[in-house]
């Protein structure tokens, strides 16, 4: 017998699993309409890549992954996209979120797909990409994208690969029935993950001892595979990832840490089968096993249900009696939440729909004052101090909550179950976690706003400094021109005669005058006199040009101005200058003028 360890705390609520594990898994069929939330996993929601009115096939991507921690969404049957809009989703608050709605055509036509014949001949990157493109996320917990979880670094040694078949939550039997009926697929998927992760020590499937038929089926399928099936005493919540690791290996994952830090990777059985079908057959994650149970249902059993199917479709198949039900719960009685509508869809993490009677799960009794009995601390599997955290949560003392490791709480509900005062402790912790996350997000946004503001102020100051420098330069240039004009007024008669002679010569041969002017600068090397001479020569030369020369010069001049304006606009855009709009308008006007000038030149040539 393999040694197993115990975890701190835990409780033993009534299991009530025999209600739904008596019948085989059956198909839930195809509902008339399916709703696909864009966010069915932890991380960035997917983005739609289809349009209303578009025909889609079964397995076709309808929303692509956005970012590293994200997965795509696929159509679970063929049909037509009839809406992309806000719809109610499975959430404790009853909130609405963006969804893609497909009207099924009943044909259930697959998109072309194929698997990998020999996955051992394919490199790790390609296998992970297949898993990512198949839209696979954890199906037993919060829905963490599997490709991210399995993409361990090459320098990170993984000793143990664990498959979680615990299913400790009362009423739920989805994994139990999966083990009983599809043990071969579980082992086949485990082999694929074993090839991917390459554990140096062991590969284990952990199962609570209240599932003897599932354990027997796994042991038979795992013969000769090197995969060990380990059973251990039933206790809630031994199915938590960190709790299961401690039970099977004796190792404790540090606060705020990940299993990979202690050399362990953990996967759910449903996720393992989904990976097997993605690699072996090229099938994306479009269905899952879901338990429908409770005294308000005439038939309790497990269904293989298409993702996007409304809850009402499953309830109808199970003979749901609304008058008999006290409420509808998604998930189990410990960690599940009350549904506000029967229209919400099944998503990748939907493992159970409960329709209990008032006798089965009575309405919550009013909370009484805390009697400081300490039973919550004894029940906590993470060894936290629920009582102190409760007072901090009520007082909104978030720093103290974080100091007491609030984020390590797995929200299993053991403390609430054990509390004799019926205080909904987990609800306080969930609300406090949300508030802390919101505060951190607000702090990040505030810091980003501060950085943007400071950058803007710096840019404005720089632009003002540049404008002031230009103003001073223009002033200095104006003063220099004024001084030059005063000096030019003192030019003696001889110099004036020289300039008049140059002007007359320009009328007969402007090119020769320009060459002489360049080779023979003005007397005394005076820049002002030189500029005056060139300007006069240029004006006189222009007056003697033919129409064709004048039109050609206009085209060239506009081309030069256009190039300079483009350079200025590019610089202004790079610096974020206020002159971008003005330069853009100037550029447009110059382009029009250049076109007109070229047309005038072409027309003149055609006429002559």
Secondary structure, DSSP 8 states (H G I E B T S, - for coil): -------S--B------TTTSSS--EE----SEEEEES--SSSS--EE---TT-EE-BT-EEEE--SSS---EE-SS-EEEEEEEEEE-S-TT--EEEEEEEEE-S---B------S-GGGS-HHHHHHHHHHTT-B-SSSS--BHHHHH---TTS---EEEEE----STT--HHHHHHHH-HHHHHHHHHHHHHHH--SSEEEEEEETT-HHHHHHHHHHTTTTTEEEEEE---BTTTSHHHHHHHHH-----TT--GGGGTEEEEEHHHHHHHHHHHHH---S-EEEEEEESTTBSS-EEEEEETTBBHHHHHHHTTB-GGGBS--EES-TTT-EE-S-TT-B--TT--EEE--BTTTS-------------HHHHH-TT---HHHHHHHHHTT-HHHHHHTTGGG-----HHHHH-TT---HHHHHHHHHHHHHHHHHHHHHHHHHHHHHHHHHHHHHHHHHHHHHHHHHHHHHHHHHHHHHHHHTT--HHHHHHHHHHHHHHHH-HHHHHHHHHHS--GGG-HHHHHHHHHHHHHHHHHT--HHHHHHHHHHHHHHHHHHHHHHHHHHHHHT-TTHHHHHHHHHHHHHHHHHHHHHHHHHHHH-
